[in-house]
C-alpha cells in the first residue's frame, strides 16, 4: 500500500534549520523533527533519514528570506520537491501571539499540507547573478544620491546656496563647490570630505554601469533587453532592471498579472454594492516598479522618435517597433488627457507606468525573446 505524502516545513536561519513533519490526511499540528545545521551535508542526511522513515513522496517547503536559494537548489539536486514560500502571502492568525522556530516550521508544514502556500519564482544561477549585479548597481546609485544630499544639507545649514544655474551637479556647480571656503578649519574638512565622498560614489556608479553593460551580452535574456530598449524611457540599464525583476516571462499569463506583481494595480476594499479603490498595492519588486515609473515620466512629451533612439529601434523586429510606437501614441495621449482632467501628476505617472508594464509584457511574450 502506498504511503501518504509527507509535508516537511523548514524554518531556515543562517546557522540552523528547524524541521517539522506532517502527512496527507492528518489533522492538527505537525510533528517536530529536530534541528539541523544549515549545511549541504546536513540537508543530505535529513533527506536520507526521511526516505528511510517511509516510502511516501516528500514535499518540502521553507519561507523565502536572506539565506537565498541554496537550500532549494540542494533539495532539488537530490530529486526532492521543494517550495519556497512568499512571506507576504503566508496566512497568519490574527490572534496568534506566540512565535518561535518550532511553531514556524510546524505552521509551514500544515499550510503546505493544505495547499495554502504561494511559491516564489526561483531563478537559475546565471539569472540570479545578473540580478545581483543589477541590484548592486542600484545600490551604487543610491549611494551617490545619499552623498549628494549630505553635501547639500551641509551647505544649506551654512546658507551656501547655488544660484548660478537651475540644475545642480553640472560643471558650473562643481566649480562653485570647489570655490567654497570656511573660516573654521573643521568645517572646511567636512566640505572637502563630502565632495570626495560624492566623487568616489560617482566613480563606483560608473564602474557598475560599465560592468553591467559588459555582462549583458552574455545573458540569456539579452534579446529581451534589446527589445525593451525600443520603448520610450528605456535604455540598456533600465531594461536590464525590468527584465531582472520579470525573470521568466512565461510565468505571467496575462499583462495584469505582471502589473500586479509590480504592485502597480490599485488596492481594493469593496463590500456589497460599494466598490472602493485605493492607492496602488506597492507589492513585488520595488526596484522594477521604480524603473517603470521613471520611464513613464518621458511620456509627458509628445510622441516622437528621438535621434538617440534610432539605433535601438532599427535593431529590433518590426513587431517590436509597432508595439513601441503604439505605446508612445497611446501613453502620451493618455497622459495629456488625464492632466487636462485635473489629475495630480504623480497619479497620472503611476497610471502611465501601469499601462507601460502591459507593453513590456507584450514584448516579452513575442517569440525569440529568450536565447
Secondary structure, DSSP 8 states (H G I E B T S, - for coil): -----EEEEEEE-SSEEEEEEEETT--S--EEEEEEESSHHHHHHHHHHHHHH-SS-EEEEEE--TTTTHHHHHHHHTT-EEEEE-GGGS---TT-----HHHHHHHHHHHHHTT---B-----HHHHHHHHHHHHHHHHHHHHHHHHHHHHHHHHHTT----S-SSSSSHHHHHHHHH---SSHHHHHHHHHHHHHHHHHHHHHHHHHHHHHHHHTTSTTHHHHHHHTTSTT--HHHHHHHHHHH-SGGG--SHHHHHHHTT-SEEE--BTTB--EEEE---S-HHHHHHHHHHHGGGGS-----GGGHHHHHTS-HHHHHHHHHHHHHHHHHHHHHHHTT--HHHHHHHHHHHHHHHHHHHHTSTTS--
